[in-house]
Structures are given as structure tokens and as C-alpha cells.
């Protein structure tokens, strides 16, 4: 068999590609294959993004203007995200919040993070979580009529609330918490 | 510095670890982004270089943190061949190897930790260990994450967790995966049925080299699909539980095959051994297929005199880029087939256990 490309040398590289159930075959000689080495080595991949983009395409946004929605920080259009499945910056999550919610439910099942929290940026988050837990314990203690325990928990909650407020004041007045150069 | 396979120690390729007969490696990957920059999709070359600069400082902090010695390599400084070697060793993704403009990777000495810089996310922290050691890999990856986080500000949201370029990584940003060798299930024609059910339990299966690649040599990569909601340990526990079930199934498939057709199985293994130790030329597909049979034979004690690690080592070293790196020059397909056959003959000879008679 001769090479599909030059039609002169013997084909020694045989490629079979199946895209959407459609099979294509290519037969190349070593010489022509080398020129295509880049694409052969990095063959086009079925990726999870294509899958996500498929999901996004299938999902019809409720308002006609959504496709023109744009992130005010990075400028990425929602339309572009729906095509690639990739966002432009961390702010996009806020800007496309209403559009992303149903998508996240479909791909992730849940939409609330309960895992690791960065100790630096997340000190407030950790305090917030502790506070939630303490409030739940307080409700239980009251329900069980354990008032001494409830009073102890109430004091802990007040102290935590104060720390949270102080933290927010600092963050509001103090600017960047980070090590990266500001934009 | 140069990245040399073989001469360079790559920890996961040495085998070892729990359930190492069936699990080649365990990997934890964490996706992280810096708050002050657009995601790599919109990152300009200058901003990309700024992030690399920032990560150079972080590399020094990592080296000082007691986690070993780290170095940062820019894609632009590596030859195309060296980049492909890193892909074949599972240290960077094929997409990353193409990113000469803004790509970099931070590696530790034994290559158990690799951090891709400016891949799909600003940082992809990976810990890769031999055998079934997902919790151990997580312990290392989260320590590396902590050291980095002390020096940069991550994009994080209380409700959504770590913010990632693609929402399929959102939340924990964790992808836990195991690379499993399942020749028994494939021979018993049960692998397809079992693995197709993975989606229902929130897992996904891929071939040896990630998304979109086929399961060469009966090696499959199983990982968690969901990243948002459950905590990291919970996701890892799920994958551990599922992997253990898969291993039980594989072991019983092997036992059944051996019981029902011992001669057929021994013949298959011995033919593979014969070809691997005598063939003069060999394609990479044939090599990987025969090496899988060889490993099955070692595990079933049909070939008790060959060390099992030779499989882990050879499925990587016989890939085109590693082979050329070992040869120290570019090789055409015919030369590669010759070299590959020779390398296999030599490494198997070197892996024979000394017989005590």
C-alpha cells in the first residue's frame, strides 16, 4: 500500500480514528508521518470539556440576552464559555452565577463545597463554619433543656462573632491579603 | 538540567506499595488558581511569565520546607523530546508539553511530586506513588499545597471552593486516580461491562495516557468524576473502596481463568516470554501487549524467576520518546523497533532473580 499523502513511498504508519462513530483511516509513509508527528503524537482528544460544552449547548438559557453576557473583569462572553467549557477568571463564577447553577447541578450533583479551605484566604471561612456548628449545637442543647451547656455555647458564639467582625473590618480597610503582585 | 529517563529516578516506575501486583500507581492532582490573574485560557505571555517568576520563589520555599529538593523547568528550555519523555512518565500532560510560551513544571528529585504551571489551571499539583497509596499521596499533595498557599493568594470562594478554569474541577479541585492492570477481566471479557458502570458511581475510566487514550496493555486509569460537595477524604475513600472491589474481581477472574484453562494461560504467558526475550524488532503496541501477558505470568507464578517491576519500567521506557532519550538521538520507526526489542531483552535478562540451587 502506498502513502496517502505522497503516493510514492510504502505506507508503514496506519491510523484509525473514530469520531462520533465515524471511522476514518489514514496510511502514511514514515517520511510523511514524521511531518505530522506533532498531531499524531498529540492526537485530538475526546475531553471532558467537549462533554461539558455539549451539556451547555443542550441547555437553553431562559433569557435571550444571556448569550451576550460578559464577565466585567476578564471580558469573557458566556457564549464563549458555552462553546469551550472553560472560564476566563475567578470572577466569571460570580458573573455567570445564575447560568452556572443548573450546569453545576448536572455535572457535580451538589453545589456547595465542604472540603479543604486555604488557611490564609480562608480563615474567615473556617470561623464561619465553626460558628454554624456551634449554633447547631446550641439549638440541640436548648431542645434537650441543657441550659448550662447552652449558655456556654452562647458565650463561645459571641466571642467568635466578634472575631469574625474584627476580621471583616481588617479586610475592608487593609486591602490585599495576598503575596501576588496586585493587578 | 536534563531530564533523562532511566538515569533519572522516577519513583512510581519502581513499583512497590500495597497491592502493587495490580495497581501500578496512585495519583492525587489538585487544581489551583491565583486570584490576581485571569485563568490560563485568557493569560497573556507576560502574565504567564510573571506567574512562572512567582513560582520560582515558591520552588525555593518548597525546597526549604523539608519536602525534598525541587526545581522549576520551563517548557521553552526543554527539547520537544524531553517534553515527550515527561509525558510518557506521566509527569506532565500532552497539552502542557505544547505550551512553550507560558508552560513550566516543578519537579522533586524522585519525581513523586510534579506541579504544572499554567496548564489548564495556573497550578496542577500532582503526587504520584507506586501501588495503592491514595491517602499517602493526598497527605503529600496537601502539604505541598499548604506551602504554596503561604506565598500566593488562591482563587477561593466559600461556597464553591477552589475556583477552576473548568467547572468539572470546581470545589476541591481534586482528581484522585489509580492506574490498574486488569488483564484477567479483559481476558474474561468482563472489563467493558464493569468499567461502563463506573459513571453511575461517580467514577470515570481512561486509558494509560489519560483522556481519550486507549487502554494499552490492559492498563486502565480510574478516577473520581465529582469534585464539588464531598470533602477530599470522602472522595478518596470512595475511590479506594471501588478500587478494592475492582481488584477482588480481577483476582477472581484470574483464578477462574487459571482453573478453567491452565494450559491455555501458561501457553499465552510463555509465548509472550519467548517473543520478548528473543524478538529482534518490536513495535510499541506489540511490546505493551506482550508485557501485559508477561506481568500476568509473573503474578500467577508461571514465571516466578522474573521480577515484576520490569513491567512498570518497560511500559514507559519502550514508548517512543523515552526510547529515543535513552539512545541519545532521534530514531526512525525501524531503528526504534530494533532498539525496543534489544532494550526489552536486556532489561528482562537483568530482572531475572538469582536461582538458589
Interface residues (C-beta under 8 A of the other chain):
Chain A: X12 X13 X30 X33 X34 X41 X42 X43 X44 X45 X46 X47 X48 X49 X52 X73 X74 X75 X76 X84 X85 X86 X87 X88 X89 X90 X93 X100 X103 X104 X107 X108 X109 X110 X111 X112 X113 X114 X115 X116 X117 X118 X119 X120 X121 X122 X124 X125 X128 X176 X177 X178 X179 X180 X181 X182 X183
Chain B: X33 X34 X35 X36 X37 X38 X39 X41 X42 X50 X54 X84 X94 X95 X97 X98 X120 X142 X145 X146 X149 X150 X151 X152 X153 X154 X155 X156 X157 X158 X159 X160 X161 X162 X163 X165 X166 X167 X168 X170 X171 X172 X174 X202 X204 X210 X211 X212 X213 X226 X227 X228 X229 X230 X231 X232 X320 X332 X333 X334
